[in-house]
Amino acid sequence: MRAGVEGTTADTVRDPSARTLQRLSAVQDTVRGWMPEAGPLSVAEILRLASAESGADVDWGAALQELAKKAVADLMAAREREGARLAKMLLGHRRSCARWRNRPVRWFPSWWSSSASVSRNAGRKRWRWPTEPPRRKPRRTAR
C-alpha cells in the first residue's frame, strides 16, 4: 500500500529552522569538497529539503493502520455483496434450467422442415452418405 500526505497551501512554505540551514550548509560544503564542480543549493532545493525534514516529526503509523483496516474491511464487504449477487444470479439460472429440463429438444433448425425448403429442393436428388468409395475411370493408354 502506498500513502502520501498532502497539506494545505498555507502549510507548504515554512521557514526552515537555523539548525536545518546549518546542516544543509555543512552537507553542501562536504559535497563541494569532494566535487568542486557541483553547484550550490538553490532556494527551492533548500525549502524542499527543509519541508521534508520538518514533516518527518509526525508519526502516521496509527492513523495509517486504522485507514488500512477500514479499507480492507470495505473491500471484504464489497466482495461479500458481490458474492451474494453472484449466488442469487446462479440460483436464477438453475431455476430456469429446471424449467427447460422436461421440454422436448429440437435437434434441427425449423427451416429444415418448412414447406419453403421442400419446394425449393423439389426435383433435386436427395443427398445421402456415400456407401462405398467413388470408382475411378480406367486410364486410356496411348497406342
Phi and psi in degrees as GROMACS dihedral restraints (atoms count N, CA, C in turn):
[ dihedral_restraints ]
;  ai    aj    ak    al  type     phi  dphi    fc
    3     4     5     6     1  -119.5    20    10
    4     5     6     7     1   135.6    20    10
    6     7     8     9     1  -133.8    20    10
    7     8     9    10     1   152.9    20    10
    9    10    11    12     1  -136.7    20    10
   10    11    12    13     1   152.5    20    10
   12    13    14    15     1  -112.9    20    10
   13    14    15    16     1   125.8    20    10
   15    16    17    18     1  -114.4    20    10
   16    17    18    19     1   146.0    20    10
   18    19    20    21     1  -116.5    20    10
   19    20    21    22     1   173.5    20    10
   21    22    23    24     1   -79.7    20    10
   22    23    24    25     1   171.8    20    10
   24    25    26    27     1   -66.7    20    10
   25    26    27    28     1   -28.1    20    10
   27    28    29    30     1   -70.7    20    10
   28    29    30    31     1   -29.1    20    10
   30    31    32    33     1   -86.4    20    10
   31    32    33    34     1   -11.5    20    10
   33    34    35    36     1   -72.4    20    10
   34    35    36    37     1   -35.4    20    10
   36    37    38    39     1  -108.8    20    10
   37    38    39    40     1   109.7    20    10
   39    40    41    42     1  -118.4    20    10
   40    41    42    43     1   152.6    20    10
   42    43    44    45     1   -74.7    20    10
   43    44    45    46     1   124.2    20    10
   45    46    47    48     1   -68.5    20    10
   46    47    48    49     1   146.2    20    10
   48    49    50    51     1   -73.9    20    10
   49    50    51    52     1   161.1    20    10
   51    52    53    54     1   -62.6    20    10
   52    53    54    55     1   -37.4    20    10
   54    55    56    57     1   -63.1    20    10
   55    56    57    58     1   -42.6    20    10
   57    58    59    60     1   -64.3    20    10
   58    59    60    61     1   -43.7    20    10
   60    61    62    63     1   -62.6    20    10
   61    62    63    64     1   -39.4    20    10
   63    64    65    66     1   -64.3    20    10
   64    65    66    67     1   -41.8    20    10
   66    67    68    69     1   -65.6    20    10
   67    68    69    70     1   -41.1    20    10
   69    70    71    72     1   -65.5    20    10
   70    71    72    73     1   -37.0    20    10
   72    73    74    75     1   -65.9    20    10
   73    74    75    76     1   -41.4    20    10
   75    76    77    78     1   -65.2    20    10
   76    77    78    79     1   -41.3    20    10
   78    79    80    81     1   -64.9    20    10
   79    80    81    82     1   -40.9    20    10
   81    82    83    84     1   -62.8    20    10
   82    83    84    85     1   -42.4    20    10
   84    85    86    87     1   -63.7    20    10
   85    86    87    88     1   -39.1    20    10
   87    88    89    90     1   -65.2    20    10
   88    89    90    91     1   -44.4    20    10
   90    91    92    93     1   -64.5    20    10
   91    92    93    94     1   -44.2    20    10
   93    94    95    96     1   -71.2    20    10
   94    95    96    97     1   -23.4    20    10
   96    97    98    99     1   -67.5    20    10
   97    98    99   100     1   -38.8    20    10
   99   100   101   102     1   -81.8    20    10
  100   101   102   103     1   -35.3    20    10
  102   103   104   105     1  -128.6    20    10
  103   104   105   106     1    91.1    20    10
  105   106   107   108     1   -64.2    20    10
  106   107   108   109     1   -24.3    20    10
  108   109   110   111     1   -81.0    20    10
  109   110   111   112     1    -4.3    20    10
  111   112   113   114     1   -68.7    20    10
  112   113   114   115     1   139.6    20    10
  114   115   116   117     1   -80.1    20    10
  115   116   117   118     1   161.3    20    10
  117   118   119   120     1   -72.3    20    10
  118   119   120   121     1   161.1    20    10
  120   121   122   123     1   -68.7    20    10
  121   122   123   124     1   138.9    20    10
  123   124   125   126     1   -86.0    20    10
  124   125   126   127     1   168.6    20    10
  126   127   128   129     1   -63.2    20    10
  127   128   129   130     1   -40.2    20    10
  129   130   131   132     1   -63.3    20    10
  130   131   132   133     1   -41.9    20    10
  132   133   134   135     1   -65.0    20    10
  133   134   135   136     1   -40.5    20    10
  135   136   137   138     1   -63.7    20    10
  136   137   138   139     1   -45.1    20    10
  138   139   140   141     1   -65.1    20    10
  139   140   141   142     1   -39.3    20    10
  141   142   143   144     1   -64.9    20    10
  142   143   144   145     1   -46.5    20    10
  144   145   146   147     1   -65.3    20    10
  145   146   147   148     1   -38.4    20    10
  147   148   149   150     1   -68.7    20    10
  148   149   150   151     1   -39.3    20    10
  150   151   152   153     1   -70.1    20    10
  151   152   153   154     1   -35.2    20    10
  153   154   155   156     1   -65.5    20    10
  154   155   156   157     1   -36.2    20    10
  156   157   158   159     1   -73.7    20    10
  157   158   159   160     1   -37.3    20    10
  159   160   161   162     1   -71.6    20    10
  160   161   162   163     1   -27.9    20    10
  162   163   164   165     1   -77.1    20    10
  163   164   165   166     1   -10.8    20    10
  165   166   167   168     1   -76.4    20    10
  166   167   168   169     1   -10.2    20    10
  168   169   170   171     1   -71.9    20    10
  169   170   171   172     1   -27.9    20    10
  171   172   173   174     1   -81.2    20    10
  172   173   174   175     1   133.5    20    10
  174   175   176   177     1   -97.1    20    10
  175   176   177   178     1   110.2    20    10
  177   178   179   180     1   -94.9    20    10
  178   179   180   181     1     2.7    20    10
  180   181   182   183     1   -55.8    20    10
  181   182   183   184     1   -51.3    20    10
  183   184   185   186     1   -66.4    20    10
  184   185   186   187     1   -43.3    20    10
  186   187   188   189     1   -65.1    20    10
  187   188   189   190     1   -42.5    20    10
  189   190   191   192     1   -68.3    20    10
  190   191   192   193     1   -34.5    20    10
  192   193   194   195     1   -65.4    20    10
  193   194   195   196     1   -42.7    20    10
  195   196   197   198     1   -64.6    20    10
  196   197   198   199     1   -40.3    20    10
  198   199   200   201     1   -64.2    20    10
  199   200   201   202     1   -41.0    20    10
  201   202   203   204     1   -66.2    20    10
  202   203   204   205     1   -39.8    20    10
  204   205   206   207     1   -62.7    20    10
  205   206   207   208     1   -42.0    20    10
  207   208   209   210     1   -64.8    20    10
  208   209   210   211     1   -41.4    20    10
  210   211   212   213     1   -64.2    20    10
  211   212   213   214     1   -42.3    20    10
  213   214   215   216     1   -66.7    20    10
  214   215   216   217     1   -40.3    20    10
  216   217   218   219     1   -63.7    20    10
  217   218   219   220     1   -40.6    20    10
  219   220   221   222     1   -64.4    20    10
  220   221   222   223     1   -40.1    20    10
  222   223   224   225     1   -63.8    20    10
  223   224   225   226     1   -42.7    20    10
  225   226   227   228     1   -63.4    20    10
  226   227   228   229     1   -40.8    20    10
  228   229   230   231     1   -65.2    20    10
  229   230   231   232     1   -39.8    20    10
  231   232   233   234     1   -64.0    20    10
  232   233   234   235     1   -41.7    20    10
  234   235   236   237     1   -64.4    20    10
  235   236   237   238     1   -38.0    20    10
  237   238   239   240     1   -65.4    20    10
  238   239   240   241     1   -43.3    20    10
  240   241   242   243     1   -63.3    20    10
  241   242   243   244     1   -41.3    20    10
  243   244   245   246     1   -63.8    20    10
  244   245   246   247     1   -40.5    20    10
  246   247   248   249     1   -64.7    20    10
  247   248   249   250     1   -38.4    20    10
  249   250   251   252     1   -65.4    20    10
  250   251   252   253     1   -41.2    20    10
  252   253   254   255     1   -64.5    20    10
  253   254   255   256     1   -39.9    20    10
  255   256   257   258     1   -65.3    20    10
  256   257   258   259     1   -42.5    20    10
  258   259   260   261     1   -63.4    20    10
  259   260   261   262     1   -41.2    20    10
  261   262   263   264     1   -63.2    20    10
  262   263   264   265     1   -41.8    20    10
  264   265   266   267     1   -64.4    20    10
  265   266   267   268     1   -44.1    20    10
  267   268   269   270     1   -64.9    20    10
  268   269   270   271     1   -38.0    20    10
  270   271   272   273     1   -65.2    20    10
  271   272   273   274     1   -37.4    20    10
  273   274   275   276     1   -62.8    20    10
  274   275   276   277     1   -41.7    20    10
  276   277   278   279     1   -65.1    20    10
  277   278   279   280     1   -36.9    20    10
  279   280   281   282     1   -64.5    20    10
  280   281   282   283     1   -42.1    20    10
  282   283   284   285     1   -64.3    20    10
  283   284   285   286     1   -40.8    20    10
  285   286   287   288     1   -68.2    20    10
  286   287   288   289     1   -34.3    20    10
  288   289   290   291     1   -67.1    20    10
  289   290   291   292     1   -35.9    20    10
  291   292   293   294     1   -66.0    20    10
  292   293   294   295     1   -35.0    20    10
  294   295   296   297     1   -65.5    20    10
  295   296   297   298     1   -34.5    20    10
  297   298   299   300     1   -87.4    20    10
  298   299   300   301     1    -7.9    20    10
  300   301   302   303     1   -62.1    20    10
  301   302   303   304     1   -40.8    20    10
  303   304   305   306     1   -97.0    20    10
  304   305   306   307     1     9.1    20    10
  306   307   308   309     1   -88.6    20    10
  307   308   309   310     1   149.1    20    10
  309   310   311   312     1   -68.3    20    10
  310   311   312   313     1   150.1    20    10
  312   313   314   315     1  -108.4    20    10
  313   314   315   316     1   132.5    20    10
  315   316   317   318     1   -87.7    20    10
  316   317   318   319     1   126.5    20    10
  318   319   320   321     1   -94.2    20    10
  319   320   321   322     1     0.7    20    10
  321   322   323   324     1  -143.0    20    10
  322   323   324   325     1   155.0    20    10
  324   325   326   327     1   -66.8    20    10
  325   326   327   328     1   155.5    20    10
  327   328   329   330     1   -65.7    20    10
  328   329   330   331     1   -28.6    20    10
  330   331   332   333     1   -71.9    20    10
  331   332   333   334     1   -13.7    20    10
  333   334   335   336     1   -66.6    20    10
  334   335   336   337     1   -36.1    20    10
  336   337   338   339     1  -103.2    20    10
  337   338   339   340     1     9.0    20    10
  339   340   341   342     1   -75.9    20    10
  340   341   342   343     1   157.3    20    10
  342   343   344   345     1   -68.0    20    10
  343   344   345   346     1   -26.8    20    10
  345   346   347   348     1   -64.9    20    10
  346   347   348   349     1   -40.9    20    10
  348   349   350   351     1   -71.7    20    10
  349   350   351   352     1   -29.9    20    10
  351   352   353   354     1   -68.0    20    10
  352   353   354   355     1   -45.5    20    10
  354   355   356   357     1   -69.7    20    10
  355   356   357   358     1   -31.2    20    10
  357   358   359   360     1   -67.9    20    10
  358   359   360   361     1   -32.2    20    10
  360   361   362   363     1   -98.3    20    10
  361   362   363   364     1     9.5    20    10
  363   364   365   366     1   -63.4    20    10
  364   365   366   367     1   135.7    20    10
  366   367   368   369     1    85.6    20    10
  367   368   369   370     1    -7.4    20    10
  369   370   371   372     1   -89.3    20    10
  370   371   372   373     1   151.1    20    10
  372   373   374   375     1   -73.7    20    10
  373   374   375   376     1   134.8    20    10
  375   376   377   378     1   -71.6    20    10
  376   377   378   379     1   135.1    20    10
  378   379   380   381     1   -78.3    20    10
  379   380   381   382     1   139.1    20    10
  381   382   383   384     1  -135.6    20    10
  382   383   384   385     1   157.4    20    10
  384   385   386   387     1   -65.0    20    10
  385   386   387   388     1   138.7    20    10
  387   388   389   390     1   -67.9    20    10
  388   389   390   391     1   140.6    20    10
  390   391   392   393     1   -95.0    20    10
  391   392   393   394     1   -22.1    20    10
  393   394   395   396     1  -145.6    20    10
  394   395   396   397     1   159.5    20    10
  396   397   398   399     1   -65.8    20    10
  397   398   399   400     1   152.9    20    10
  399   400   401   402     1   -65.3    20    10
  400   401   402   403     1   147.4    20    10
  402   403   404   405     1   -85.3    20    10
  403   404   405   406     1   143.7    20    10
  405   406   407   408     1   -92.4    20    10
  406   407   408   409     1   145.2    20    10
  408   409   410   411     1   -79.1    20    10
  409   410   411   412     1   142.4    20    10
  411   412   413   414     1   -67.7    20    10
  412   413   414   415     1   144.4    20    10
  414   415   416   417     1   -74.5    20    10
  415   416   417   418     1   144.9    20    10
  417   418   419   420     1   -87.5    20    10
  418   419   420   421     1   135.1    20    10
  420   421   422   423     1   -97.5    20    10
  421   422   423   424     1   144.4    20    10
  423   424   425   426     1   -77.0    20    10
  424   425   426   427     1   139.8    20    10
